[in-house]
């Protein structure tokens, strides 16, 4: 299986402009809409999102595939595990 297929995005969530805890709360809700094994893409502008998403995935068991910094925003790829 190629990396491109492995990280194909099922749902994209734009929470730019929102501050903690809203990006995490909206991410939890969005993860309920996708099947296990699928990938959620999240865009944020809150620098606090980086440690927040790391902690969220560690606590919930979801997989944080990657974090990208794009100018003044961040992109997270999260694989739903349960």
Long-range contacts (C-beta under 8 A, 24 or more apart in sequence): 7-39, 7-65, 7-66, 7-77, 8-39, 9-39, 9-40, 9-41, 9-77, 10-34, 10-35, 10-38, 10-39, 10-40, 11-38, 11-40, 11-41, 12-40, 12-41, 12-42, 12-43, 13-40, 13-41, 13-42, 13-43, 14-43, 15-42, 15-43, 15-44, 16-43, 16-44, 16-45, 16-73, 17-45, 18-44, 18-45, 18-46, 19-46, 19-48, 20-46, 20-48, 20-49, 20-52, 21-52, 23-49, 23-52, 23-53, 24-52, 24-53, 24-56, 27-53, 27-56, 27-78, 28-56, 31-62, 31-78, 31-80, 34-80, 35-80, 36-80, 36-81, 36-82, 37-79, 37-80, 37-81, 38-79, 38-80, 39-65, 39-77, 39-78, 39-79, 39-80, 40-77, 40-78, 40-79, 40-80, 41-75, 41-76, 41-77, 41-78, 42-75, 42-76, 42-78, 43-73, 43-74, 43-75, 44-73, 44-74, 44-76, 45-72, 45-73, 45-74, 46-74, 47-74, 49-74, 49-76, 50-74, 53-78
